Amino acid sequence: MTGPAKVVVLSLAAALSAGLAADAAHGGPRGLKCKGPYQQIRGHGEIATPYCEDNYLAEVAREYGMRVSNRAVRENPNLKTEVCILVGHDIRVSHICIGHMPEDRMRRD
């Protein structure tokens, strides 16, 4: 790749990198900041939110070697179930995986 095409590709890559860095610096959309599965709320402490829980689940899954992004876990319930099957036994995320584990789905009333 040479000339103008290379400049366009490099410009897009730089813009994407800057956008990702800005998002990370602010802690996510609208400045949300997570500490593990909890969202930090100024003046109110920490509260468990689905957004932060899913991010934390993805983080734990990566520690187990699974290649998964925070966004993918948040946006794909089937992927979240797969992640829970892999790491749902971990005490750090077992509460996040309730309803996504095979034993939860086979319950008889």
C-alpha positions as CSV (number, residue, x, y, z in Angstrom):
1,M,0.0,0.0,0.0
2,T,1.5,3.3,-1.0
3,G,0.6,7.0,-1.3
4,P,-2.9,8.3,-0.4
5,A,-4.3,4.9,0.6
6,K,-1.6,4.5,3.2
7,V,-2.2,7.9,4.6
8,V,-5.9,7.2,4.9
9,V,-5.3,3.9,6.7
10,L,-2.8,5.4,9.1
11,S,-5.1,8.4,9.8
12,L,-8.0,6.0,10.6
13,A,-5.8,3.9,12.9
14,A,-4.6,7.0,14.7
15,A,-8.2,8.3,15.2
16,L,-9.4,4.9,16.4
17,S,-6.5,4.7,18.9
18,A,-7.2,8.2,20.2
19,G,-10.9,7.3,20.6
20,L,-10.1,4.1,22.6
21,A,-7.7,5.9,24.8
22,A,-10.2,8.7,25.5
23,D,-12.9,6.0,26.4
24,A,-10.5,4.2,28.7
25,A,-9.4,7.4,30.4
26,H,-13.0,8.3,31.2
27,G,-13.9,4.8,32.3
28,G,-16.4,4.0,29.6
29,P,-19.6,5.6,28.3
30,R,-20.7,8.8,30.1
31,G,-17.7,8.5,32.4
32,L,-18.8,5.3,34.2
33,K,-16.0,4.0,36.4
34,C,-16.0,0.4,37.6
35,K,-14.1,-1.2,40.4
36,G,-14.5,-4.9,39.9
37,P,-18.3,-5.6,39.5
38,Y,-19.2,-2.3,41.1
39,Q,-19.8,1.1,39.6
40,Q,-18.3,4.0,41.6
41,I,-20.9,6.6,42.2
42,R,-19.6,10.0,43.5
43,G,-21.0,10.7,46.9
44,H,-22.7,7.3,47.2
45,G,-19.9,4.7,47.2
46,E,-20.2,1.6,45.0
47,I,-23.2,-0.2,43.6
48,A,-23.4,-3.4,41.5
49,T,-24.5,-2.7,38.0
50,P,-25.0,-5.0,35.0
51,Y,-22.5,-2.9,33.0
52,C,-19.6,-3.3,35.5
53,E,-20.5,-6.9,36.3
54,D,-20.3,-7.9,32.6
55,N,-16.9,-6.0,32.3
56,Y,-15.6,-7.8,35.4
57,L,-16.9,-11.2,34.0
58,A,-14.9,-10.6,30.8
59,E,-11.8,-9.6,32.8
60,V,-12.0,-12.8,34.9
61,A,-12.5,-14.9,31.7
62,R,-9.4,-13.3,30.2
63,E,-7.4,-14.4,33.3
64,Y,-8.5,-18.0,32.4
65,G,-7.2,-17.5,28.9
66,M,-10.5,-16.8,27.1
67,R,-10.2,-14.2,24.4
68,V,-13.3,-12.0,25.0
69,S,-13.9,-8.3,25.1
70,N,-16.0,-6.5,27.7
71,R,-18.3,-5.2,25.0
72,A,-18.9,-8.7,23.5
73,V,-19.9,-10.1,26.9
74,R,-22.3,-7.1,27.5
75,E,-23.9,-7.3,24.1
76,N,-24.1,-11.1,23.4
77,P,-26.1,-13.2,26.0
78,N,-25.0,-16.4,24.3
79,L,-21.3,-15.5,24.7
80,K,-22.0,-14.5,28.3
81,T,-23.4,-18.0,28.9
82,E,-20.3,-19.5,27.3
83,V,-18.1,-17.4,29.6
84,C,-20.1,-18.4,32.6
85,I,-19.8,-22.1,31.7
86,L,-16.0,-21.6,31.7
87,V,-15.5,-19.4,34.7
88,G,-18.8,-19.4,36.6
89,H,-17.4,-21.6,39.3
90,D,-15.0,-18.8,40.3
91,I,-16.3,-17.2,43.5
92,R,-15.6,-13.7,42.1
93,V,-18.2,-14.1,39.4
94,S,-20.5,-16.9,40.5
95,H,-23.3,-14.4,41.4
96,I,-23.0,-12.7,38.0
97,C,-23.5,-16.1,36.2
98,I,-26.8,-17.0,38.0
99,G,-29.2,-18.0,35.3
100,H,-26.4,-18.6,32.8
101,M,-25.1,-21.9,34.2
102,P,-26.4,-25.3,32.8
103,E,-27.7,-26.3,36.2
104,D,-29.8,-23.1,36.3
105,R,-31.4,-23.9,33.0
106,M,-32.3,-27.5,33.8
107,R,-34.2,-26.7,37.0
108,R,-37.4,-28.6,37.5
109,D,-40.4,-27.1,39.3
